[in-house]
Amino acid sequence: MTAACCASNTDLSVPREKHIEWITNLPASLHDEPISKLAIPGSHNSFAYDLTRTAGPDLSVGLRRFLPLIGCFIKRWSVTQKETFIGQLETGIRYFDLRVCRMTDKASNQTSQFTFTHGLLGCLVADDNNDIFIRENIIERFLLSCE
């Protein structure tokens, strides 16, 4: 006997634009359901798609020591997403796991802007490119988890 989930004739090649407002377009029967009852697609280390080779505060001391020698391998291990934030939103991701840090330059005692990190530093949190989707889809909702 075939499981119901496997017997579906659903076309899995749905265009991206169909995913852009999926929460807004949920059936009325789901509007009063608690969020804990909904299956919301998410991504782990959501902004670890464009990392530098500069160590972040969460890179272990052991790996930090070898960064000049094996930085390319560390970068491959640290990058967890292929899609940008906007790309993830367009494919229907609505739960984002954010790892954020600020670095302090010990020489000048200056603190950097908030930056995404996953072992290595990524883009700035205040990157204007990420605002485009949000401004165009202001009624769509998504969840953020910050560490």
N, C-alpha and C positions, 0 to 999 in steps of 0.2 A: 504494500500500500504506500502510495506517495504522500509525503507530508504536504499539508496545505500550502506552506510557504514555498515549496519547490514546484508546485503545480501551477503557479501563477503565470499568466501570459503577459505580465507587465513588461513593457519596453524599458530596459535599463538605460537606454541612450537618450534620456530626456534632455532637451536643450537647457543650458545654464539659466536662461532667463526664466524658466519655470520654477527654479529654486530661489529666486531672489526674494520673494515675499511669501515664502511658504508658511511662516508662523502667522502672518496677517491673514492668510487665506485658509486657515484651519477650519474644518467643518464646525458649524454652530454647536454640535453635540459635544465638542471638546473645549468650548470656551470657558466652562465653569470647572474644568478638571484642575486639580492642583498640579503645579509644575513638576512635582516629583512623580506624577503618573505619566508624563510624556517622555518619549524617547527622543532626546535632542542630540543631534550629531555634534561632536566636538573634536578638537585637535589638541594634542599634547605639545607643550613648548611651541605654541602657535606662531611666535615670531622668530623661530629659529630657522628661517629660510635664507637669510642673507647675513651671514656672520663674517666678521673680520678675522684676522689671525692674532688679534690682541686678546690676551687673557682677561677674563672677567673674574669677579671675586669668588665665583662658585667653582672655578677650575682648581682641582686638587693640587697641593704643593708638589707632589711627585710628578704629575704631568706638566706643571708649570716649569719645572726644571728642564724638561726636555722639549719644550715648545719650539725653540729654534731648530731643533733637529727633526721633529716629527709633527710639526704644525699642520701639514696637509692632512695627515691621518686624523689628528684631533678634530680638525674642521669637518671631515667626513663623518666622524662619530657624533659631532655636536649638531649638525644640520638635521632637523627632524621633519621639515616640511619642504615640499617642492613649490607649493602655491604661496603667493603673497597673501596678506591679510584680505585684500579685496577679492582675490581669486578664491580663497576659502569661503568668504561670504557668498560669492556668486554660485558656488557649488552646494550651498545649503548649510554649511557649518554655522552653528549658532552658540556654541560654548567654546570659549577661548581660555586657554591656560597661559597666563602671562608671567614671565620671570623678569623682573625689573630690578635694576640696580643704579647706584650712583657711585662713581669713582672719585677718590680724593687724590689730587696730586700732592705728594708729600713735600716736594720742594717749595711749591707756592701756596700750599694749603687751600687750593681752589677745588671746589666740588663741581663735578661735571653735571650735565643735564641728565634726566632719567633716560636710561638706555636699556634695551632688551638684552638678555643674556642667556646663554646655555653653555657654560664653560668658556665660551668666547663672546666678545661683545658684538652686538648687532646694531640695528638702526636705532635712532632716537625715538622715544615714545611720542614726541611732539611732531613727528613727520606729517606734513600737510597732505601727502598723497592718501593717507588712510581716511581723511575726512570726506573725500569725494563720495564714497558709497553711502556713508552715514547721512550726508546732506541730501542725497538724492532719494534715499529710502528711509526717511525720518520715522515712518510709522512702524518699520520692522524692528523687532526686539532681539536682543542677544544677551548672553550671560558672560561675565568676565570673572575669572579667578586669578587674583594677583598674589604672587609670592615675592 
